[in-house]
Amino acid sequence: MNKEEIFNLLKELNFPKDEFYILSGASLVIRGIREKCSDLDLCISEELFSRIKNKYNLTENKKNECGFYQISDIIEAVAEKKGNFKMEELSPYNLEDLHTILDYKEKRNLLKDQVDVKNINKYLDQIKNKSN
């Protein structure tokens, strides 16, 4: 899924922008760190979860081993208190904090994560160099 496809999915969901943020691979695609991702993972507020759980039939049996609810074949969401959001407020959508992604991928250390770690560090270095 490329950036345009991600944006189209988000438009279809029509969630209030201050009630969620985009996680992991999709947030890397939006930043231009990665070209594609296989799914869209979201962190949504507990309030938003309460409002959508019946619409998307988000029951405990629709939760995966990581605690994400299956909204569709390619969209998963985890509910969190808004005060615990680890995000960067960006436009047009809020994205998971890059350092949070980096820490997770360094610890997990899968082959695909190693590529992402290298590209995230390169991206962070470019931002750092622009600000100097």
Secondary structure, 3 states (H helix, E strand, C coil): CCHHHHHHHHHHHCCCHHHEEECHHHHHHHHCCCCCCCCEEEEEEHHHHHHHCCCCCCCHHHECCCCCEECCCCEEEEEECHHHCCEECCCCCCEECHHHHHHHHHHHCCHHHHHHHHHHHHHHHHHHHHHC
